[in-house]
Amino acid sequence: GVCTCGHGARAHRTDVAHRTVQDMLLASRPSHWKTGLTGLVPIDDADILSQFQFLLDATHLESDNWTRDRGCALHGPNNCPAPCLYANKAPVPKGYRLVNVWRNQNLALWARYGLMRGTILHECSRRGCTPCSVESSAPIFGGLDTAALMPAANEWRLFHGTSEANCRAICSTNFNLTLTGTGGSWKTGGPGGTALYGPGIYLSERITKADEYSGRSGIFQELHYALLCRVMGGRPTVCLENEIDPDILRMQVLSGPFHSVLGDRVTKLRKPFREVVVYDKDQVYPEFLIAYSRIM
């Protein structure tokens, strides 16, 4: 059925969390979180930090890696006509150097994510789910955390690049869906237009793509920030073409058989990157905040 706001019932599948989260907080707390601490907790274990550096190294695309969202070297992204943009491409970093990592110990967000994860896992067990691999969730990165991912329901770790202030706000209250589509991605019809897959939460398997939207911070503006998020992909609808109706796509996810969008512009279009889009913030848990510098 369709609710009074026009969505299918599944679009509100975690509203129950408003009523149950207080009872679930202690029970759902991951055992590896540091006791007595909440919010962003610095990671100081050298072995874990080396795993994060390896993640940045392994998910960097070294060649054929420029997109319009990287922008113009003279005017930045989305600020000049195409001839200027393509004549003055902003340089892509050669790599990324890890500076700091924080684990986000937010019980309220984790409880809501846990409810969503259980719901999608149940739906996948009933209706089937084809595993989809992503670069940032390869088994070799399992040392980042002791809480295992659920590949049977396409639970992934994916990057989201934005400013430090936005990263910290997301870690506190999760993504604000009223702001989706206001970021730095290229949009049909210009800066005030529509993002390719409609208004949603856009995530990437490669740090190179997330870095296109990472804001600068610090006295010398040397630091950049990205989130590494847990994401319940569930049963994704895979988009291989440019001809996309974002309204239909969104409805297929919110009220249809799918849970997410896998925008694969690599396989047929030969573009540099794939993206994952979800339209429900409870499918995302902002797990780690990463500070890094660019190697130019």
RADA-V491414 format. One record per pair of residues at least 24 apart in sequence whose ideal C-beta (glycine too) atoms are under 10 Angstrom apart, sorted by sequence separation. I is the first residue (numbers start at 0). GAP is how many residues later the second one is. D is the distance in Angstrom with one decimal. If there is no record, write none. Layout:
I_GAP_D + I_GAP_D
This chain:
65_24_7.8 + 128_24_5.9 + 129_24_8.3 + 131_24_8.2 + 133_24_6.7 + 134_24_9.9 + 176_24_7.7 + 202_24_8.7 + 233_24_7.5 + 234_24_5.3 + 235_24_4.5 + 236_24_5.7 + 237_24_4.8 + 238_24_5.1 + 239_24_5.5 + 240_24_8.9 + 252_24_8.4 + 258_24_7.0 + 65_25_8.5 + 66_25_9.2 + 128_25_6.4 + 174_25_9.4 + 175_25_9.8 + 202_25_9.7 + 232_25_9.7 + 233_25_3.0 + 234_25_7.8 + 235_25_6.3 + 236_25_7.2 + 237_25_8.3 + 238_25_6.6 + 239_25_7.9 + 252_25_7.6 + 253_25_5.8 + 65_26_5.5 + 123_26_9.0 + 174_26_5.1 + 185_26_9.9 + 202_26_6.3 + 232_26_6.5 + 233_26_6.1 + 235_26_4.1 + 236_26_9.7 + 237_26_5.6 + 238_26_8.1 + 239_26_9.2 + 241_26_9.6 + 252_26_5.5 + 253_26_7.5 + 64_27_5.0 + 124_27_7.8 + 173_27_9.3 + 184_27_8.2 + 231_27_6.7 + 232_27_4.6 + 235_27_9.4 + 239_27_6.0 + 240_27_7.0 + 241_27_6.8 + 249_27_9.0 + 252_27_8.3 + 63_28_9.8 + 64_28_9.3 + 123_28_6.6 + 124_28_8.1 + 183_28_7.0 + 184_28_7.2 + 200_28_8.6 + 202_28_6.0 + 230_28_10.0 + 231_28_7.6 + 232_28_9.2 + 235_28_9.5 + 239_28_4.8 + 240_28_7.4 + 248_28_8.4 + 250_28_9.6 + 62_29_9.2 + 120_29_6.3 + 123_29_4.5 + 182_29_9.9 + 183_29_4.9 + 230_29_7.5 + 232_29_7.3 + 237_29_8.9 + 239_29_7.4 + 241_29_9.4 + 249_29_5.7 + 61_30_9.1 + 119_30_9.0 + 122_30_8.4 + 123_30_7.9 + 182_30_5.9 + 183_30_9.6 + 200_30_8.4 + 202_30_9.5 + 248_30_9.2 + 252_30_9.8 + 60_31_8.5 + 120_31_7.3 + 121_31_9.0 + 169_31_9.5 + 183_31_9.3 + 245_31_9.5 + 59_32_9.3 + 61_32_7.7 + 117_32_10.0 + 120_32_4.5 + 59_33_7.9 + 61_33_8.2 + 116_33_7.0 + 119_33_5.5 + 59_34_8.4 + 118_34_9.9 + 119_34_8.6 + 120_34_8.4 + 59_35_5.7 + 117_35_9.6 + 119_35_8.5 + 238_35_9.7 + 59_36_6.3 + 116_36_7.3 + 237_36_9.4 + 238_36_9.4 + 58_37_9.2 + 109_37_9.8 + 56_38_6.8 + 116_38_6.8 + 238_38_9.1 + 55_39_7.5 + 56_39_7.8 + 55_40_4.5 + 56_40_9.8 + 196_40_9.9 + 235_40_7.3 + 236_40_9.8 + 54_41_9.7 + 55_41_7.9 + 56_41_9.3 + 102_41_9.6 + 159_41_7.4 + 160_41_9.7 + 235_41_9.2 + 55_42_6.0 + 102_42_8.1 + 112_42_10.0 + 159_42_7.2 + 160_42_9.5 + 196_42_7.0 + 235_42_9.3 + 52_43_8.6 + 54_43_8.7 + 100_43_9.2 + 157_43_9.7 + 159_43_5.2 + 160_43_7.7 + 195_43_8.6 + 232_43_6.3 + 52_44_7.7 + 53_44_9.3 + 157_44_9.4 + 158_44_6.5 + 159_44_7.4 + 233_44_9.0 + 52_45_4.4 + 157_45_3.7 + 158_45_5.0 + 230_45_6.3 + 232_45_7.7 + 51_46_5.4 + 54_46_10.0 + 156_46_9.4 + 157_46_6.2 + 158_46_7.4 + 160_46_8.1 + 195_46_8.2 + 197_46_8.4 + 199_46_8.6 + 231_46_7.7 + 50_47_9.8 + 155_47_8.2 + 157_47_6.0 + 158_47_7.1 + 160_47_9.8 + 165_47_9.4 + 166_47_8.9 + 196_47_6.5 + 197_47_8.8 + 198_47_7.8 + 228_47_9.8 + 230_47_6.5 + 49_48_8.7 + 51_48_9.6 + 52_48_9.5 + 156_48_8.8 + 157_48_9.4 + 158_48_5.6 + 160_48_7.8 + 161_48_8.7 + 165_48_10.0 + 166_48_8.5 + 195_48_6.4 + 197_48_3.0 + 231_48_9.0 + 48_49_6.5 + 51_49_5.3 + 155_49_7.6 + 158_49_9.2 + 159_49_10.0 + 160_49_3.5 + 165_49_7.2 + 196_49_5.8 + 197_49_6.7 + 199_49_9.1 + 228_49_9.9 + 233_49_7.8 + 48_50_9.9 + 50_50_9.6 + 158_50_7.3 + 159_50_6.1 + 160_50_5.6 + 162_50_8.7 + 163_50_9.0 + 164_50_7.7 + 166_50_9.6 + 193_50_9.9 + 195_50_7.4 + 197_50_9.2 + 199_50_7.1 + 231_50_8.5 + 232_50_8.0 + 48_51_8.8 + 157_51_9.9 + 158_51_3.6 + 160_51_6.6 + 161_51_5.6 + 162_51_7.7 + 163_51_6.3 + 194_51_7.5 + 197_51_6.0 + 198_51_7.8 + 231_51_4.5 + 48_52_6.3 + 157_52_8.4 + 158_52_8.3 + 160_52_4.1 + 161_52_6.8 + 162_52_3.0 + 163_52_8.4 + 164_52_8.3 + 174_52_9.6 + 193_52_6.0 + 196_52_6.0 + 197_52_4.8 + 230_52_6.2 + 231_52_7.9 + 47_53_7.6 + 159_53_7.9 + 160_53_3.9 + 161_53_6.2 + 162_53_8.0 + 163_53_4.3 + 193_53_9.3 + 195_53_9.6 + 196_53_8.0 + 197_53_9.7 + 199_53_8.4 + 229_53_9.1 + 230_53_5.4 + 231_53_8.8 + 158_54_9.7 + 159_54_9.4 + 160_54_8.1 + 162_54_7.3 + 163_54_8.8 + 174_54_9.1 + 187_54_9.9 + 228_54_9.5 + 229_54_7.1 + 230_54_7.9 + 47_55_9.2 + 158_55_9.3 + 173_55_9.8 + 197_55_9.4 + 228_55_5.1 + 229_55_4.3 + 43_56_9.6 + 44_56_9.6 + 170_56_7.3 + 187_56_9.4 + 196_56_9.6 + 228_56_6.2 + 229_56_8.3 + 230_56_9.7 + 42_57_8.1 + 43_57_9.2 + 167_57_8.6 + 169_57_6.3 + 202_57_9.4 + 204_57_9.8 + 226_57_9.0 + 228_57_5.2 + 229_57_5.1 + 41_58_6.8 + 42_58_4.6 + 166_58_4.8 + 170_58_9.9 + 187_58_8.9 + 226_58_9.9 + 227_58_8.2 + 228_58_5.9 + 229_58_9.4 + 41_59_7.5 + 42_59_6.7 + 163_59_7.5 + 165_59_8.2 + 166_59_7.4 + 167_59_9.8 + 169_59_8.6 + 200_59_9.6 + 201_59_9.4 + 203_59_9.8 + 226_59_4.9 + 227_59_6.0 + 228_59_8.1 + 39_60_10.0 + 40_60_9.9 + 41_60_5.5 + 42_60_5.8 + 163_60_8.5 + 164_60_9.0 + 166_60_5.5 + 199_60_9.0 + 226_60_7.8 + 227_60_4.2 + 39_61_9.8 + 40_61_6.1 + 41_61_8.1 + 108_61_9.4 + 112_61_8.7 + 162_61_9.2 + 163_61_4.6 + 165_61_9.0 + 199_61_7.3 + 201_61_8.5 + 211_61_9.1 + 226_61_6.9 + 227_61_8.1 + 39_62_4.0 + 40_62_5.0 + 108_62_8.2 + 111_62_7.9 + 161_62_9.9 + 162_62_6.7 + 225_62_9.0 + 226_62_6.0 + 227_62_6.0 + 38_63_8.6 + 39_63_7.4 + 40_63_7.9 + 103_63_9.7 + 108_63_8.5 + 160_63_7.5 + 161_63_7.1 + 197_63_8.6 + 208_63_7.5 + 209_63_9.6 + 225_63_8.1 + 226_63_7.3 + 38_64_9.7 + 39_64_5.8 + 40_64_5.3 + 103_64_9.5 + 107_64_9.6 + 108_64_7.9 + 160_64_7.3 + 161_64_7.7 + 196_64_5.2 + 207_64_7.8 + 208_64_4.4 + 224_64_6.7 + 225_64_5.1 + 38_65_7.3 + 39_65_7.8 + 101_65_9.4 + 105_65_6.5 + 107_65_9.0 + 108_65_5.4 + 159_65_9.9 + 160_65_4.4 + 161_65_7.6 + 180_65_9.7 + 195_65_9.6 + 196_65_9.8 + 207_65_7.4 + 208_65_8.5 + 209_65_9.9 + 224_65_6.8 + 225_65_8.6 + 36_66_9.2 + 37_66_9.4 + 38_66_6.4 + 39_66_8.8 + 101_66_9.2 + 103_66_8.9 + 104_66_9.5 + 105_66_7.1 + 107_66_9.1 + 159_66_6.5 + 160_66_7.8 + 196_66_5.7 + 205_66_8.3 + 208_66_7.1 + 223_66_8.9 + 224_66_5.7 + 225_66_7.3 + 37_67_5.3 + 38_67_6.9 + 103_67_4.5 + 105_67_8.8 + 135_67_9.2 + 137_67_9.5 + 158_67_5.1 + 159_67_4.6 + 195_67_6.8 + 205_67_6.0 + 223_67_7.4 + 224_67_7.7 + 36_68_5.9 + 37_68_7.0 + 102_68_9.8 + 103_68_8.7 + 105_68_8.4 + 135_68_8.0 + 136_68_7.5 + 158_68_6.9 + 159_68_8.2 + 204_68_7.9 + 205_68_8.2 + 222_68_5.2 + 223_68_5.8 + 33_69_7.8 + 35_69_9.9 + 37_69_7.0 + 101_69_8.0 + 133_69_9.4 + 134_69_9.1 + 135_69_4.6 + 157_69_8.9 + 158_69_6.0 + 159_69_5.9 + 195_69_8.7 + 203_69_6.3 + 204_69_6.2 + 205_69_9.6 + 222_69_7.2 + 223_69_6.9 + 32_70_7.2 + 34_70_9.9 + 37_70_9.6 + 133_70_9.0 + 134_70_4.2 + 135_70_7.2 + 157_70_7.5 + 158_70_7.6 + 203_70_7.6 + 204_70_8.3 + 221_70_9.8 + 222_70_6.1 + 223_70_6.3 + 31_71_8.9 + 32_71_9.7 + 33_71_7.0 + 133_71_4.0 + 134_71_6.0 + 135_71_7.9 + 156_71_5.6 + 157_71_5.7 + 159_71_9.3 + 203_71_5.7 + 204_71_7.4 + 221_71_5.3 + 222_71_9.4 + 32_72_4.8 + 132_72_9.1 + 133_72_9.1 + 134_72_9.4 + 156_72_6.9 + 157_72_8.4 + 202_72_6.8 + 203_72_7.4 + 221_72_8.1 + 29_73_9.5 + 32_73_9.9 + 155_73_8.6 + 156_73_6.1 + 157_73_5.1 + 201_73_5.6 + 202_73_4.8 + 217_73_9.0 + 219_73_9.9 + 32_74_8.8 + 60_74_9.0 + 135_74_9.4 + 155_74_7.5 + 156_74_7.3 + 201_74_7.6 + 202_74_7.5 + 216_74_8.0 + 29_75_8.3 + 58_75_9.4 + 59_75_9.9 + 154_75_6.4 + 155_75_5.0 + 157_75_8.7 + 199_75_9.9 + 200_75_8.7 + 201_75_5.5 + 202_75_7.7 + 217_75_9.2 + 28_76_8.4 + 58_76_5.2 + 154_76_7.1 + 155_76_8.2 + 199_76_9.5 + 200_76_6.7 + 201_76_8.9 + 213_76_9.4 + 29_77_9.4 + 32_77_8.9 + 57_77_7.2 + 58_77_5.2 + 153_77_8.5 + 154_77_5.6 + 155_77_5.5 + 199_77_4.3 + 200_77_5.2 + 213_77_9.9 + 28_78_5.9 + 57_78_8.4 + 58_78_10.0 + 153_78_7.4 + 154_78_7.0 + 196_78_7.5 + 198_78_9.4 + 199_78_6.1 + 200_78_7.4 + 213_78_8.3 + 215_78_9.5 + 27_79_7.0 + 58_79_9.1 + 152_79_6.5 + 153_79_3.5 + 154_79_8.6 + 195_79_8.2 + 196_79_9.5 + 197_79_7.7 + 199_79_4.6 + 200_79_8.4 + 27_80_9.9 + 29_80_7.2 + 54_80_9.4 + 55_80_10.0 + 57_80_7.7 + 149_80_9.6 + 152_80_7.6 + 153_80_5.8 + 155_80_9.9 + 194_80_10.0 + 196_80_4.5 + 198_80_7.7 + 199_80_8.9 + 200_80_6.6 + 209_80_9.3 + 213_80_8.8 + 25_81_7.9 + 28_81_7.4 + 54_81_6.8 + 148_81_7.4 + 152_81_5.6 + 153_81_7.5 + 195_81_8.6 + 197_81_7.7 + 199_81_9.7 + 202_81_7.5 + 210_81_8.4 + 24_82_4.5 + 27_82_6.0 + 28_82_8.8 + 57_82_7.8 + 58_82_9.0 + 148_82_9.7 + 149_82_8.2 + 150_82_9.9 + 152_82_8.5 + 153_82_6.6 + 194_82_8.5 + 196_82_9.2 + 200_82_7.9 + 23_83_8.6 + 24_83_7.0 + 27_83_4.8 + 54_83_9.2 + 57_83_7.9 + 144_83_9.8 + 146_83_8.7 + 148_83_10.0 + 200_83_5.8 + 206_83_8.5 + 210_83_7.3 + 23_84_9.4 + 26_84_8.6 + 27_84_9.6 + 29_84_9.7 + 143_84_7.8 + 149_84_10.0 + 21_85_10.0 + 24_85_8.4 + 25_85_9.7 + 27_85_9.1 + 54_85_9.1 + 144_85_9.0 + 206_85_8.1 + 20_86_8.4 + 21_86_9.0 + 23_86_9.2 + 24_86_5.8 + 27_86_5.1 + 53_86_8.0 + 54_86_5.6 + 20_87_5.8 + 23_87_4.5 + 26_87_9.5 + 27_87_9.0 + 53_87_7.6 + 140_87_9.7 + 20_88_9.5 + 22_88_9.1 + 23_88_9.0 + 54_88_9.8 + 20_89_9.7 + 21_89_8.9 + 50_89_9.0 + 51_89_9.0 + 53_89_9.0 + 54_89_7.1 + 20_90_4.8 + 23_90_7.3 + 50_90_6.7 + 53_90_9.6 + 184_90_8.9 + 16_91_8.6 + 19_91_8.0 + 20_91_6.6 + 23_91_7.8 + 50_91_8.9 + 51_91_9.6 + 16_92_9.9 + 19_92_9.6 + 50_92_4.7 + 51_92_6.8 + 68_92_10.0 + 135_92_7.5 + 20_93_9.8 + 49_93_9.0 + 50_93_5.5 + 135_93_9.8 + 136_93_9.5 + 16_94_6.4 + 17_94_8.8 + 20_94_8.4 + 50_94_9.5 + 136_94_9.0 + 16_95_4.4 + 19_95_7.7 + 47_95_6.9 + 135_95_9.9 + 15_96_9.6 + 16_96_9.2 + 46_96_7.2 + 47_96_6.8 + 136_96_9.5 + 13_97_9.7 + 14_97_9.8 + 16_97_8.8 + 47_97_8.5 + 133_97_9.1 + 179_97_9.4 + 13_98_5.6 + 16_98_5.1 + 13_99_8.6 + 15_99_6.9 + 16_99_8.3 + 58_99_9.9 + 133_99_8.2 + 179_99_8.3 + 13_100_9.5 + 14_100_9.6 + 58_100_7.4 + 13_101_5.0 + 42_101_9.5 + 84_101_10.0 + 131_101_6.7 + 179_101_9.2 + 12_102_8.0 + 13_102_5.0 + 54_102_8.6 + 130_102_9.6 + 176_102_7.8 + 12_103_6.9 + 13_103_9.8 + 15_103_9.6 + 55_103_9.5 + 131_103_9.4 + 174_103_9.2 + 176_103_8.3 + 13_104_9.7 + 54_104_9.3 + 128_104_8.9 + 131_104_6.1 + 155_104_9.3 + 176_104_5.9 + 12_105_9.9 + 13_105_7.1 + 128_105_6.5 + 129_105_7.6 + 153_105_8.0 + 174_105_9.7 + 175_105_8.0 + 12_106_5.0 + 76_106_9.9 + 77_106_6.8 + 128_106_5.1 + 129_106_8.7 + 131_106_7.9 + 152_106_8.6 + 153_106_7.7 + 155_106_10.0 + 174_106_4.6 + 12_107_8.5 + 76_107_5.2 + 77_107_8.6 + 126_107_9.8 + 127_107_7.7 + 128_107_9.1 + 173_107_4.8 + 174_107_9.7 + 75_108_8.7 + 76_108_8.5 + 77_108_6.7 + 123_108_9.5 + 126_108_7.2 + 129_108_9.5 + 153_108_8.9 + 172_108_9.3 + 173_108_7.7 + 174_108_9.8 + 9_109_8.2 + 76_109_7.7 + 77_109_7.8 + 123_109_9.8 + 174_109_6.3 + 9_110_9.7 + 12_110_9.1 + 123_110_5.8 + 173_110_7.0 + 95_111_5.9 + 120_111_8.1 + 122_111_6.8 + 123_111_6.3 + 169_111_9.2 + 173_111_8.1 + 174_111_7.9 + 32_112_10.0 + 77_112_7.7 + 78_112_8.3 + 94_112_9.4 + 95_112_8.4 + 119_112_4.9 + 122_112_7.5 + 173_112_6.8 + 9_113_8.3 + 31_113_6.9 + 70_113_7.9 + 77_113_5.0 + 94_113_9.4 + 116_113_8.3 + 118_113_8.8 + 119_113_8.5 + 120_113_8.2 + 172_113_9.7 + 31_114_4.5 + 32_114_9.3 + 68_114_9.2 + 69_114_9.6 + 76_114_9.3 + 92_114_9.4 + 117_114_9.7 + 119_114_4.2 + 169_114_8.7 + 170_114_9.8 + 171_114_8.9 + 29_115_8.2 + 30_115_7.6 + 31_115_6.6 + 68_115_6.1 + 70_115_9.5 + 77_115_10.0 + 92_115_7.7 + 95_115_7.0 + 116_115_5.4 + 118_115_9.2 + 119_115_8.2 + 170_115_4.9 + 29_116_7.9 + 30_116_8.3 + 68_116_5.4 + 91_116_6.8 + 112_116_9.7 + 115_116_5.9 + 159_116_9.9 + 169_116_5.0 + 170_116_8.9 + 29_117_5.2 + 67_117_8.9 + 68_117_5.5 + 112_117_6.8 + 116_117_9.3 + 157_117_8.9 + 168_117_9.7 + 170_117_9.1 + 66_118_9.4 + 67_118_4.6 + 92_118_6.7 + 95_118_9.6 + 112_118_9.5 + 115_118_9.4 + 157_118_5.7 + 167_118_9.6 + 170_118_6.0 + 66_119_7.7 + 91_119_8.3 + 98_119_9.5 + 112_119_7.7 + 166_119_7.7 + 169_119_8.9 + 91_120_8.7 + 109_120_9.3 + 155_120_7.0 + 157_120_9.7 + 167_121_7.2 + 89_122_9.0 + 153_122_9.3 + 166_122_5.3 + 98_123_8.7 + 99_123_8.5 + 103_123_8.4 + 166_123_8.7 + 98_124_6.1 + 103_124_9.6 + 159_124_8.2 + 166_124_9.1 + 96_125_9.9 + 98_125_9.0 + 99_125_9.6 + 102_125_10.0 + 103_125_9.3 + 163_125_8.4 + 98_126_9.6 + 157_126_8.5 + 159_126_7.7 + 39_127_9.3 + 100_127_8.5 + 163_127_7.7 + 39_128_7.1 + 95_128_8.0 + 131_128_9.5 + 133_128_8.6 + 154_128_9.7 + 156_128_9.9 + 38_129_9.2 + 158_129_9.9 + 160_129_9.5 + 95_130_9.1 + 126_130_7.1 + 128_130_8.8 + 131_130_6.3 + 154_130_9.8 + 156_130_7.2 + 39_131_5.9 + 92_131_9.1 + 156_131_8.4 + 158_131_8.2 + 38_132_7.5 + 39_132_8.7 + 131_132_9.4 + 38_133_7.4 + 122_134_9.0 + 76_135_7.5 + 123_135_8.2 + 76_136_8.6 + 122_136_7.5 + 69_138_9.2 + 69_139_9.3 + 119_139_5.6 + 134_139_8.7 + 68_140_8.0 + 118_140_9.5 + 119_140_9.3 + 133_140_7.6 + 146_140_9.0 + 64_141_8.5 + 66_141_9.4 + 69_141_8.6 + 70_141_7.7 + 65_142_9.6 + 66_142_7.6 + 69_142_5.0 + 131_142_9.7 + 133_142_7.4 + 144_142_7.4 + 64_143_5.3 + 68_143_4.4 + 69_143_9.7 + 115_143_9.4 + 143_143_8.7 + 144_143_8.4 + 60_144_9.9 + 64_144_8.4 + 67_144_9.2 + 68_144_7.1 + 131_144_9.2 + 143_144_7.6 + 58_145_8.6 + 60_145_5.4 + 66_145_6.8 + 58_146_6.6 + 59_146_6.9 + 60_146_8.8 + 61_146_8.4 + 64_146_9.9 + 65_146_9.3 + 58_147_4.7 + 59_147_5.7 + 60_147_4.5 + 64_147_9.8 + 57_148_9.4 + 58_148_4.8 + 59_148_5.2 + 60_148_7.8 + 57_149_9.0 + 58_149_7.3 + 59_149_9.9 + 55_150_10.0 + 56_150_9.0 + 58_150_9.0 + 55_151_5.3 + 58_151_8.9 + 59_151_8.7 + 54_152_7.6 + 55_152_9.6 + 55_155_9.6 + 119_160_9.9 + 115_162_9.9 + 119_162_9.9 + 118_163_9.2 + 119_163_7.4 + 115_164_7.2 + 118_164_9.8 + 115_165_9.3 + 116_165_9.0 + 115_166_4.2 + 116_166_8.4 + 114_167_7.2 + 115_167_5.5 + 112_168_9.3 + 113_168_9.4 + 115_168_8.9 + 116_168_8.7 + 58_169_10.0 + 111_169_8.5 + 112_169_6.1 + 115_169_9.0 + 55_170_9.2 + 111_170_4.9 + 112_170_7.7 + 110_171_9.9 + 111_171_9.9 + 112_171_7.4 + 113_171_8.6 + 55_172_10.0 + 108_172_9.1 + 112_172_4.0 + 54_173_7.7 + 108_173_8.5 + 111_173_8.4 + 112_173_9.5 + 112_174_9.3 + 108_175_9.0 + 109_175_6.2 + 51_176_8.2 + 108_176_6.0 + 108_177_7.3 + 109_177_8.9 + 108_178_9.6 + 105_179_8.2 + 91_180_9.5 + 105_180_7.8 + 103_181_7.8 + 105_181_9.4 + 103_182_5.5 + 104_182_9.7 + 103_183_5.8 + 102_184_7.0 + 103_184_6.7 + 101_185_9.9 + 102_185_6.0 + 103_185_6.5 + 101_186_6.8 + 102_186_8.3 + 100_187_5.8 + 101_187_4.5 + 100_188_7.1 + 101_188_8.2 + 99_189_8.2 + 100_189_5.5 + 101_189_8.2 + 99_190_7.6 + 100_190_7.5 + 98_191_8.3 + 99_191_4.2 + 100_191_9.2 + 97_192_7.1 + 98_192_4.4 + 99_192_8.4 + 97_193_7.9 + 98_193_5.5 + 95_194_9.0 + 97_194_5.4 + 98_194_6.0 + 96_195_6.1 + 97_195_8.5 + 95_196_4.8 + 96_196_4.9 + 94_197_9.7 + 95_197_7.2 + 96_197_7.8 + 66_198_9.4 + 94_198_9.8 + 95_198_6.2 + 96_198_5.9 + 92_199_9.6 + 94_199_8.0 + 95_199_6.5 + 92_200_9.0 + 93_200_8.3 + 94_200_4.1 + 92_201_4.0 + 93_201_4.9 + 94_201_9.2 + 69_202_9.9 + 91_202_9.2 + 92_202_5.6 + 93_202_6.5 + 90_203_9.4 + 92_203_5.7 + 66_204_7.3 + 68_204_9.4 + 91_204_9.1 + 66_205_6.1 + 90_205_6.5 + 63_206_8.6 + 65_206_7.4 + 66_206_6.9 + 63_207_9.1 + 64_207_5.2 + 63_208_5.6 + 64_208_8.1 + 62_209_9.0 + 60_211_6.0 + 60_212_7.2 + 54_233_9.8 + 55_234_7.8 + 54_235_8.8 + 59_235_9.4 + 51_236_7.8 + 55_236_6.5 + 51_238_6.7 + 10_239_10.0 + 52_239_9.0 + 10_240_9.7 + 51_240_9.0 + 10_242_8.9 + 11_242_9.6 + 6_243_9.9 + 7_243_8.2 + 9_243_9.3 + 10_243_4.5 + 6_244_8.8 + 9_244_7.1 + 10_244_6.7 + 5_245_9.5 + 7_245_9.7 + 9_245_6.7 + 42_245_7.9 + 7_246_6.0 + 8_246_8.3 + 9_246_8.9 + 39_246_9.8 + 42_246_9.9 + 6_247_5.5 + 7_247_3.0 + 9_247_9.9 + 41_247_9.8 + 42_247_9.9 + 5_248_9.4 + 6_248_6.3 + 7_248_7.7 + 39_248_9.3 + 5_249_9.1 + 9_249_9.0 + 39_249_5.9 + 2_252_9.8 + 1_253_7.1 + 0_254_9.6 + 29_257_9.9 + 16_265_7.3 + 13_266_7.5 + 12_267_7.9 + 13_267_9.2 + 14_267_9.3 + 10_268_8.1 + 11_268_9.1 + 13_268_4.4 + 10_269_6.8 + 12_269_8.1 + 13_269_8.9 + 9_270_9.0 + 12_270_9.9 + 6_272_9.8 + 6_273_9.9
